[in-house]
């Protein structure tokens, strides 16, 4: 059987709707399906500047013009096999999909919710913008997908997190009016991903725009209740359907008239939203953004930035009013090697595990969650073992026992595979104990030095095979 082109697989109903929407641009749109897809990565600016990244990245990259920390890379490159990826310096993401998190104006200290967060493309960028302050609540209904989300947040070194796995509606009673910023990258019919993944065409036939529209309306109105007055919400999809895009925003404005649509930072390839596809014909909908693959180097997307009511002062956060806690000596002994201030009142010991919690969290008793705060490590038989998450959260200069290897050193790959390392040439024989293993100055994980050999403590589930 011959391989069908993507346009031969597309539903006549979809093509007819796109022709009506695009008019003279329809042929250019169809032709874009023949163009190769684009590949992108986004730099973790909480760990490295874009200038420094460009200096050390070992494969060719080209800036994405509408994303300040985004880059195209060639199709034949495999960036996930670069140790700098394991150091959490960048995230692989389709260029258009980078746009929503880039257009939500997150500031340090904000309380931020990513409602449908797995696998973590948006959440990792929101967390990087917080620069270790405030709190990032990242939620995904699927517990298996939420595990992948947690790994990506840990890889990026983001510790001020709540990783949740709940129906958004269940979160409302816990977080009503709590968040400063909310991002909804909503489940959708995926029309904008047809070129990238042909399987999406069949999925569209089984569950099209009408199916997802009901879900989106439910999620956006639930999220609206969790936003404080003056807070901002960014809604996005990877579909072209008016029912899932402008009509969903129209529905929100009808249900919650205190919301208004905000302008976003523009780009020459962006297309204004289309009031004409709604019942109200609200001209404000022109402030929403459509991304079409024939207009720019990316897949299809829709974005709307909204603000709730009048701006009220942000709720106070970061105050330390708790009582100092008695912490185990083996843990405080380890912390003596860490050059960063931790507030004792935000330390939490649950079972044998030690966590550092974000400030001013409400109670989440009764919600399914995978992680609250930064897992610092585990107490085991009168000793403390630091976690992989803690290693990724540290900067090299914040720890006083370091093994810093250049990316060209064969021991970097050996470490990532879980092998024991001979490090006699790098460290003093006197100072045994926990070492932070770094590549070109960026942490990868911990190892324990015993008799000139480094016992590998890289998290087994993260290790390279082969």
PAVEX-717890 format. One record per residue: x, y, z of N, C-alpha, C in turn. Coordinates in steps of 0.1 Angstrom, whole numbers, plus 5000, padded with zeros to 4 digits. Layout:
N
XYZXYZXYZ/...
END
This chain:
466
500949885000500050005000500950125000/500650224992501450344991501250435002/502250515006502250605017501350725012/500350755020499550875017500251005021/500051115013500551245018499551285028/499951385036499151425048497851495042/497951565031496751635026495651535021/496151415017495151315012494451245024/495051255036494451195048493451295055/493551425052492751525059491251515055/490451535065488951525063488451645054/487551615045486951715037486351825045/485751795057485051895066486151985071/487351935075488352015080488952115069/489152055057489652135046488652245042/487452215041486352315038486352425048/486452395061486452495071487752585070/488852525067490152605066490052695053/489452645043489352725031488452845033/487352825041486452935044487153045053/488052985063488753075072489853155065/490553095056491753145051491653215037/490553185030490353255017491553235008/492153355004493253354994494553284999/494653265013495853205018495753055019/494552995015494352855017495352765009/495652804997496652724989498052724996/498452845001499752855008499652765021/498552765028498352675039498552525036/497852485025497952345021499452315017/500052405010501452375006502352365018/502052425029502952415041503052275046/502052185043502052055047503151975041/503652025029504751955022506151995027/506152105035507452155040507852075052/509152055054509651985066509252055079/509051975089508752035102510052095108/509852185117510952245123511252185137/512552205141512952145154513552255163/513152255176513552365184513952325198/514752415205515052395219514952525226/514752525239514552645247515552645258/516352745260517352755270516752775284/517352705293516952725307517652845313/517052965313517653085317517853095332/517353005340517552995354518952935357/519552865347520852805348521952875340/521552925328522552975319522053085310/522853185306522353285297522453235283/521653305274521653265260523053285254/523753395258525053415252526053305256/525953265269526853155273526453025266/525152995265524752875258525252875244/525152985237525652985223527152965222/527853005233529252985233529652835235/528852765243529252625246528552515239/527452545233526652435226527452375215/527552245215528452175205527752135192/526652195189525952175176525352305171/525152315158524652445153523252475157/523052605161521652655165521452795159/520152825156519852955150518653015159/518753135163517753195172516353185165/515353155173513953165169513553315171/513153385161512953535162511953575172/510853495175509853545183509953485198/511053405200511253355214512653395218/512753475229513953535233515053425237/514653315241515553205245515353075238/514753085226514552975217515452965205/515752835201516652815190516152705181/516352715168516152605159517452525159/517352395156518452315154518252215142/519252165136519052085124518351945127/517651895118516951765120517851655123/519051655118519951545119520751545133/520551645141521151655154520251585164/520951515174520151455185520551525198/519951635202520451715213520251645227/519351545227519151475240520251385244/521151365234522351285237523551375240/523351495242524351595246524351605262/525451585268525451605283524951735288/524951835280524351965284522851955286/522251865279520851835281520551775295/521451675298521351615311521651705323/522351815320522651925330521452015331/520351995323519152075324519352215318/520252225308520452365302519452395291/518752295286517752325276516752225275/515652255269514452165267514152165253/513852045248513452025234511952055232/511652145223510252185222509952245208/508852205202508452265189508352415190/508852495181508952635182507652705185/506552675179505252745182504752715196/505052595201504652555214505452625225/506552695221507252775231506552905234/505652945225505053075225504253105237/503253015242502453045253503153085266/504153005270504853045282505653165281/506153195268506953325266506053445267/504753435265503853545265503053565278/503253475288502653495301503653565310/503353695314504453775321504653735335/505253615337505653575351506753655356/506653695369507653765376508153685388/509453705392509853635404508953665416/508653565424507653585435506253545432/505953535419504553495416504153355420/502853345422502253205424501653165411/502153065405501853025391501252885390/500252875382499652745380499652705365/500252585362500152535349499152415350/497952435344496752345346496952215340/497452205328497552085320499052075316/499952035326501352075324502251965318/501851835318502751735312502851755297/504051725291505251675298506151775304/505851905303506652005311507252115302/506852125289507452225281507152365286/505952385290505552525295505952535309/505752435317506052445332507552475334/508452415327509852435329510252575326/509552635316509852785313509252875324/508052845328507452925339508252915351/508752795355509652775366510952855365/511552855353512752925351512553075353/511353125349511153265351510953305365/510553215374510353245388511753255395/512853205389514153215395514253165409/513553055412513652995425512753065436/511853155432511053225442509553195439/508653235448507253205446506953055446/505953015438505652875437505052845423/505452735418504952675406504152555409/502752565407501952445408501752385394/502252265391502152205378501252085379/500152075372499151975374498951905361/498751775362498251695350497451575356/496251565349495251465354495851325353/496651295343497251155342498451145351/498451045361499551025370500750985363/500650905352501850855345502550975338/501751055332502251175325502851275336/502251285347502751365358504151325363/504451195362505751145366506851205356/506551205343507451265333507551415335/506451475339506451625342507451645354/507351565365508151585376509651565372/509951465364511351445360511851575353/511151625344511551745336511751865345/510851885355511051995364512351975373/512551855377513751825385515051845376/514951805363516051815354516451965353/515352055352515552195351516052265364/516052185375516452235388515452325395/514152305392513152385398512652315410/512852385422512452325435511252385441/510852505438509652565444508352525438/508152385438507052325430506052255439/504852245433503852145437503552075424/503751945424503351865412502151785416/501051815409499651765413499151675401/498251585405497551505394496151495398/495351605394493951615398493151675386/491851645387490851725379490951865383/491051955373491152105377490052145386/488852095384487752135392487952105407/488651995410488951965424489852065431/490652125423491652225428491052355433/489852385427489252515430489052545444/488552455452488252485466489552495474/490652445470491952465477492652595473/492452635461493252745456492452865450/491152885455490352995450491053125452/491153205442491853335442493253335446/493953225445495353215451496453255441/496253225428497353235418497453375412/498653415409498853545402498853525387/499353405383499353375368498953235366/498153205356497753075352497953055337/498452935334498552895320497752775318/496952775307496152655303496552625289/497352525287497552475274496652355272/495452385267494252295269494352175260/493852065265493651945256492751985244/493151945232492451995220492551895209/491851925198491751835187493051825179/494051905181495351895176495551925161/494652005155494752025141496052095137/496652165146497952235143499152135143/498852015147499951915148499951815137/498951825127498851725117500151705109/500851815106502051795098503151725106/503151755119504151695128503951545131/502651515132502251375136500951335129/501051245119499951205111498851135119/499251065130498350995139497251095144/497651225145496651315150495451335141/495551295128494451305118493351205122/493851085125492850975129492251015143/493051065152492451105165491451215163/491651305154490651415151489351355147/489351255139488151195134487351125145/488051075155487451005167486951115177/487751215180487351315189487751455183/486751515178486951645171486751765180/486651885174486452005181485352015191/484151955188482951955197483251885210/483951775209484351695221485251775230/486251835224487251905233486752045237/485852105230485252235234484652235247/483852125250483252105263484252105275/485352025272486452015282487052155285/487352225274488052355275487252455282/485952455280485052555287485052525302/485052395305485052355319486352405326/487552375319488852405325489052555326/488652635316488952775317488152845327/486852795329486052865340486552815354/487052695355487552655368488852735371/489752745361490952825363490652975367/489553025361489253165364488953185379/488453085385488153095399489353095408/490453035403491753015410492653135408/492253235400493053355397492653465406/493653535412493353655420492853775411/492153865417491853985409493154055405/493154095392494454155387495354055381/495153925384495953815379495753795364/496753725358496653705343496553555340/495853525329495553395325495953385310/496753285306497053265292496453125288/495553135278494953015273495552985259/495852855257496452825243495952685239/495952665226495652535220496652515208/496752385203497452365191496452325180/495452405179494352365169493952495162/493252475151492752595143491252615145/490552525152489152525153488652655161/487752735155487152845162486352805174/485752685174485052635185485852625198/487152585195488052555206488952685210/488852785201489752905203488953025206/488553105196487853235199486553205207/485853095203484553075209484653035224/485852975227486052935242486353065249/487053155244487353285250486053365251/485253365241483953435241483053375253/483153245255482353185266482853225279/484153235281484753285294484253425297/484253515287483953655289482453665292/481653575287480153575290479953525305/480753425309480553365322481253455333/482353515329483153595339483453735332/482553825332482753945324483754035330/484354005342485454085348486754065341/486753965332488053935324488054025312/489254075308489454145296490654085288/490554095275491654045267492754145266/494054095268495254185267496054165254/496654275251497654265240498854175244/499354115234500654035236501754095227/502954065232504154105224503954035210/504054115199503754065186504954005179/504653955167505653905157505053915144/505953935134505353965120504553845115/504853725119504153605114502853575122/502553645133501353625140500153675132/499053615134497753655128496753695139/496053805137495053845147493953735148/493453715161492253635162491153685154/490053595152489053625143487653635149/487253765152485953785158484853735150/485053725137483953685127483553545129/484353465136483953315138483153295151/482853405157482053395170480653465168/479753435177478453485177478453635181/479253675190479253815195479953905186/480853855177481753945169482454045177/482854005189483654095198484954135192/485154265188486354305182487654285191/487454275204488554255213489254125210/488554035204489153905201490253915190/490354025184491554045175492854055183/492754075196494054075204494553935206/493753835204494253695205495153675193/495853565193496853535183496653395177/496753395164496753265157498153245150/498653125151499953095144499552985134/499853025121499652935110501052885104/501152765100502452715095502852775082/501952835074502352895062502853045064/502753095076503153225080504453235087/504853125094506053125102506552985103/507752965108508452835109508052765122/506752715122506252645134504952575130/504452505139503152435137502052535141/500752485140499652565143499352585158/498952715162498752745176497752855177/497152865189496252985193496653025207/496653155209496953215222495953325226/495553335238494753445243495253485257/495653605260496153655273494953735279/494553705291493453775297493853825311/493253935316493453975330492153975337/492153945350490953935357490654065365/489654125362489154245370490254345372/490054425383491054525387492254465394/493354525392494554475398494554505413/494654405421494754425436496254395439/496654445451498054405455498254255456/499354205452499654065453499554025468/499153905470499153845484500553835489/500753865502502153855507502653715506/503953705502504553575502505953585506/506553465510507953465513508253505528/507253535536507453565550507753435557/508653445567509053325575508553345589/507353295592506853315605506853195614/507253075608507252955615508352945625/508252845634509252825645510352745639/511552775643512752685639512452545643/512952455634512652305636514052245639/513952145648515152065651515351965640/516451975633516751885621517851785625/517751665619518751565623520251615620/521151575629522451615628523151575614/522851455610523451405597523051495585/521851555586521351645576522051775577/522051835589522751965591524251955588/524851845590526251825587526451835572/525551765564525651775549525451925545/524451995551524152135547525352225549/526252185558527452275560528352285548/528152195538528852205526528152285515/526952325518526052405509526052545513/526452635503526552775506525352845500/524252825507522952895504522152895517/521353005519520553005531519252935529/518952845538517652775539516952815552/515752855551514952895563514452765570/514852745582514552625590513052595590/512252705591510752685592510152625579/510952635568510352575555510852435553/511752385562512152245561510952155566/510852045559509751945563510351805563/510251735574510651595574509451505573/509251425563508151335561508751195560/508551115570509150985570510651005571/511350945562512850965561513251065551/512351135545512651225534512651375539/513551455535513651595539513251685527/512351775529511851865518512052015522/512252095512512252245514511052295507/510152355515508852395509508752535504/507952565494507752705490506952775502/507052905502506452975513504952985511/504152985522502753025523501852935514/502152805515501252715507499952685515/498852675508497652635515497752475518/496852425526496852285529496352215516/497052105513496552025501496151885505/495751875517495251745522494051705514/494051585508492951535500493151545485/494251615481494551625467495651515463/495551465451496651375447497851455442/498951425448500151495444501351405443/502351445435503651365434504751435442/504651565443505751635450505351765456/505751795468505551925473506951975477/507352085471508652145474509852065468/511052105472512252045467512651925476/512751805470513251695478514751705479/515151725492516551745494517351615496/516651515501517351385502516651295512/517351195516516751085525517751055536/517151025548517950985560518050835560/519250775560519450635560520450595570/520050525581520950465591522050565595/521650675601522550775606523350845595/522950845583523550925573522550985564/522951085557521951155548522451145533/521551105525521851085510521151195503/521851295497521251405489520551345476/519551415472518751365461519251415447/518751355437519051405423518451545421/517251565426516551685425517451805431/518051775443518851875450520051905442/520751805436521851825428521551925416/520451895410520051985398519652125402/519152135415518752265420519952355424/521152295426522252365431523052425419/523752535422524752595412526052545417/527052525408528352475412528952545423/528852685423529552765433528852755447/527652685448526952675460527352555468/528252475463528652345470530152345470/530752285481532152305483533052185480/532352075475533151955471532651925456/533551965447533151965433534051875424/533451805415534251735404533651795391/534451885385533951955373534751905361/534051835352534651775341534251845328/535151865319534851915306533951825298/533151875289532151785282532951685274/534151715270534951615262535551505270/535451505283536051405292535151275291/535751165288534951045287534251005299/534751055311534051025324532651085325/532351185317531051245317530051135313/530251075302529350965297529350845306/530550815312530550705321529650735333/529750855338528950895349527450885346/527050935334525650925330525150785328/526050695326525750555325525650475338/526150545349526150485362527350415366/528450435359529750365362530450435373/531250355381532150415390533350485383/533750595388534850675382536150675389/537250665382538550695388538850845387/538950905398539151055398540351095406/541351005406542551025414543251155409/543151185396543851305391543151435395/541951425400541051545402540851595416/541051505426540651545439541751505450/541651575461542551545472542151415479/543051335483542651205489542151225503/542351345509541951365522540451385523/539851455513538451495515537451395508/537151285516536151195511534751245513/533751185508532351225511531651255498/530551335499529651365487530251475478/530351445465530851535456529751565445/529651695441528751735431529451725418/529051635409529651615396529051715386/529951785379529451895370530051865356/529451915346529951915333530052065328/531352105326531552245322530952345331/530952315344530452405354528952395358/528252295352526852275355526552135361/525852125372525652005379524951895371/525351775373524751655367524151565378/524851565390524351475401525451455411/525151365421526151345431526951215429/528051205436528851085437529451085451/529850965455530550955469531950905467/532850985472534350955470534750865481/535350755477535950655486537150595479/538350625486539650565481539950595466/539850725463540150775450539150735439/538150665443537150625433535850695437/535050735427533750805429532650705427/532050665438530850575437529650655431/529150605420528150675412526750675419/526250805421524950815428523950885418/524250885405523350935395522050855396/520950915395519650845397519450735387/519250605392519150495383518150515371/517050575374516050595364516450695353/517450775356517950875346519050825338/519650705341520950665335520750635320/521850655313521850625299522050475298/521450405288521650265285522650245275/523350135275524250105264525650145268/
END
